[in-house]
Amino acid sequence: MAEVVASDRSGRIVIPKNLRLELGIKENTKFILTKRGHGQLLLQKLDVEEIARRLEEELAGRDIDAIVQTVRKEIDEKIRANYPDLLT
């Protein structure tokens, strides 16, 4: 489904009512706005409960502490490589 909308002077756009109702968009709903190539913007509803559900599902049975430790180690290595003066 495609809708044509116009922005106002402040750059705001209005999401059509039928889409707001269909997607459950209410006041203060949060979104992620991503700039894409060729003048495209991607607007994605940020659903914290859905993210939490997916994380629980994807991480079930995995050692979270080990994952965190690995990620921290990778970050530290990248900082040392890219910003050696920062850690001296």
ZIVEN-V181402 format. One record per residue. N is the residue number from 1. RES is the residue in one small letter. SS is DSSP state (H for helix, E for strand, L for the rest). PHI is phi in degrees with one decimal (NA if undefined). Layout:
# ZIVEN-V181402
n=N res=RES ss=SS phi=PHI
n=N res=RES ss=SS phi=PHI
This chain:
# ZIVEN-V181402
n=1 res=m ss=L phi=NA
n=2 res=a ss=L phi=-122.8
n=3 res=e ss=L phi=-129.4
n=4 res=v ss=L phi=-99.5
n=5 res=v ss=L phi=-129.4
n=6 res=a ss=L phi=-113.4
n=7 res=s ss=L phi=-92.7
n=8 res=d ss=L phi=-91.0
n=9 res=r ss=L phi=-58.4
n=10 res=s ss=L phi=-88.4
n=11 res=g ss=L phi=87.4
n=12 res=r ss=L phi=-80.5
n=13 res=i ss=L phi=-124.8
n=14 res=v ss=L phi=-108.5
n=15 res=i ss=L phi=-79.0
n=16 res=p ss=L phi=-53.9
n=17 res=k ss=H phi=-55.8
n=18 res=n ss=H phi=-60.5
n=19 res=l ss=H phi=-72.3
n=20 res=r ss=H phi=-58.9
n=21 res=l ss=H phi=-66.1
n=22 res=e ss=H phi=-62.1
n=23 res=l ss=H phi=-95.2
n=24 res=g ss=L phi=69.0
n=25 res=i ss=L phi=-86.3
n=26 res=k ss=L phi=-123.3
n=27 res=e ss=L phi=-57.4
n=28 res=n ss=L phi=71.4
n=29 res=t ss=L phi=-62.4
n=30 res=k ss=L phi=-96.0
n=31 res=f ss=E phi=-134.0
n=32 res=i ss=E phi=-106.8
n=33 res=l ss=E phi=-110.8
n=34 res=t ss=E phi=-119.9
n=35 res=k ss=E phi=-79.0
n=36 res=r ss=L phi=-111.4
n=37 res=g ss=L phi=-73.9
n=38 res=h ss=L phi=58.6
n=39 res=g ss=L phi=74.3
n=40 res=q ss=L phi=-94.0
n=41 res=l ss=E phi=-121.6
n=42 res=l ss=E phi=-110.7
n=43 res=l ss=E phi=-111.1
n=44 res=q ss=E phi=-122.7
n=45 res=k ss=E phi=-64.6
n=46 res=l ss=L phi=-94.0
n=47 res=d ss=L phi=-110.4
n=48 res=v ss=H phi=-59.4
n=49 res=e ss=H phi=-64.6
n=50 res=e ss=H phi=-66.8
n=51 res=i ss=H phi=-62.2
n=52 res=a ss=H phi=-61.7
n=53 res=r ss=H phi=-61.6
n=54 res=r ss=H phi=-65.4
n=55 res=l ss=H phi=-63.5
n=56 res=e ss=H phi=-59.4
n=57 res=e ss=H phi=-66.2
n=58 res=e ss=H phi=-73.1
n=59 res=l ss=H phi=-101.4
n=60 res=a ss=L phi=-57.5
n=61 res=g ss=L phi=79.0
n=62 res=r ss=L phi=-101.1
n=63 res=d ss=L phi=-84.4
n=64 res=i ss=H phi=-62.8
n=65 res=d ss=H phi=-59.7
n=66 res=a ss=H phi=-66.3
n=67 res=i ss=H phi=-63.5
n=68 res=v ss=H phi=-61.1
n=69 res=q ss=H phi=-61.4
n=70 res=t ss=H phi=-63.6
n=71 res=v ss=H phi=-64.2
n=72 res=r ss=H phi=-61.0
n=73 res=k ss=H phi=-62.8
n=74 res=e ss=H phi=-62.8
n=75 res=i ss=H phi=-63.9
n=76 res=d ss=H phi=-59.3
n=77 res=e ss=H phi=-63.7
n=78 res=k ss=H phi=-67.2
n=79 res=i ss=H phi=-64.5
n=80 res=r ss=H phi=-60.6
n=81 res=a ss=H phi=-73.2
n=82 res=n ss=H phi=-94.0
n=83 res=y ss=L phi=-137.2
n=84 res=p ss=H phi=-60.4
n=85 res=d ss=H phi=-71.4
n=86 res=l ss=H phi=-68.5
n=87 res=l ss=H phi=-99.8
n=88 res=t ss=L phi=-95.0
